[in-house]
């Protein structure tokens, strides 16, 4: 397959991941009525990790396993990402209890803005003026989207904002590790780590009841088998071939899909101010991914 074909394949993988994740916000919103965030995420990550292990061979035919992978680096990266992933996901699921699926999707998409900001502050990465401008635009959009007033933003929106920051950290860690370890095994390790931590948290912080889990079985199966097993794996596979800036823009479409599915399946309707906030957040996401124009070399 030529380079153009690989880029197209990568873009399609990422688009599919964004659509799966967008619909997942609706499933998560439904599940929040029955089970706690630790229970929900523990089960879904164990399901997703098991699925990746079962389908590792066919997935390996799409993206061949890397040879000579450092086993210590593979396990360390997978476990660290598993810790970050469960933290981000629990924040996200807890926030959905107090906000809508559509708003949760748009606020979560702020991870695309947080990535360069965190990179500049802690990893000494340099960014252009457009990145900082996008952060200000996103903050204004969040204010409108959350329905906040002078007293501050609502609890659910604040949790989703923390979730976005956590996902940004996850993306930065994955970015450093993904090119050096086998992506399929890396996915399985981080999912299973997140799953075991989620189950532990469920028994420590929540009341686990079989009847509640069965009531939320549909959303849990979707979030585990599709959102985790397929969605996150499609992200890793897609980023093997797609340009990073283009990948971030495509993945940010999950916010659009979350609002669309929230409207179609849950009949969630946003008012004019919230729609304006969505538009600003999405504009900030796109602006944050704008490439710098290269200056001509001096003659």
Rosetta blueprint (number, residue, H / E / L):
1 X L
2 X L
3 X H
4 X H
5 X H
6 X H
7 X H
8 X H
9 X H
10 X H
11 X H
12 X H
13 X H
14 X H
15 X H
16 X H
17 X H
18 X H
19 X H
20 X H
21 X H
22 X H
23 X H
24 X H
25 X H
26 X H
27 X H
28 X H
29 X H
30 X H
31 X H
32 X L
33 X L
34 X L
35 X L
36 X L
37 X H
38 X H
39 X H
40 X H
41 X H
42 X H
43 X H
44 X H
45 X H
46 X H
47 X H
48 X H
49 X H
50 X H
51 X H
52 X H
53 X H
54 X H
55 X L
56 X H
57 X H
58 X H
59 X H
60 X H
61 X H
62 X H
63 X L
64 X L
65 X L
66 X L
67 X L
68 X L
69 X L
70 X L
71 X H
72 X H
73 X H
74 X H
75 X H
76 X H
77 X H
78 X H
79 X H
80 X H
81 X H
82 X H
83 X H
84 X H
85 X H
86 X H
87 X H
88 X H
89 X H
90 X H
91 X H
92 X H
93 X H
94 X H
95 X H
96 X H
97 X L
98 X L
99 X L
100 X L
101 X H
102 X H
103 X H
104 X H
105 X H
106 X H
107 X H
108 X H
109 X L
110 X L
111 X H
112 X H
113 X H
114 X H
115 X H
116 X H
117 X H
118 X H
119 X H
120 X H
121 X H
122 X H
123 X L
124 X L
125 X L
126 X L
127 X L
128 X L
129 X H
130 X H
131 X H
132 X H
133 X H
134 X H
135 X H
136 X H
137 X H
138 X H
139 X H
140 X H
141 X H
142 X H
143 X H
144 X H
145 X H
146 X H
147 X L
148 X L
149 X E
150 X L
151 X L
152 X E
153 X L
154 X L
155 X H
156 X H
157 X H
158 X H
159 X H
160 X H
161 X H
162 X H
163 X H
164 X H
165 X H
166 X H
167 X H
168 X H
169 X H
170 X H
171 X H
172 X H
173 X H
174 X H
175 X H
176 X H
177 X H
178 X H
179 X L
180 X L
181 X L
182 X L
183 X H
184 X H
185 X H
186 X H
187 X H
188 X H
189 X H
190 X H
191 X H
192 X H
193 X H
194 X H
195 X H
196 X H
197 X H
198 X H
199 X H
200 X H
201 X H
202 X H
203 X H
204 X H
205 X H
206 X L
207 X L
208 X L
209 X L
210 X H
211 X H
212 X H
213 X H
214 X H
215 X H
216 X L
217 X H
218 X H
219 X H
220 X H
221 X H
222 X H
223 X H
224 X H
225 X H
226 X H
227 X H
228 X H
229 X H
230 X H
231 X H
232 X H
233 X H
234 X H
235 X H
236 X H
237 X H
238 X H
239 X L
240 X L
241 X L
242 X L
243 X L
244 X H
245 X H
246 X H
247 X H
248 X H
249 X H
250 X H
251 X H
252 X L
253 X L
254 X H
255 X H
256 X H
257 X H
258 X H
259 X H
260 X H
261 X H
262 X H
263 X H
264 X H
265 X H
266 X H
267 X L
268 X L
269 X L
270 X L
271 X L
272 X H
273 X H
274 X H
275 X H
276 X H
277 X H
278 X H
279 X H
280 X H
281 X H
282 X H
283 X H
284 X H
285 X H
286 X H
287 X H
288 X H
289 X L
290 X L
291 X L
292 X L
293 X L
294 X L
295 X L
296 X L
297 X L
298 X L
299 X L
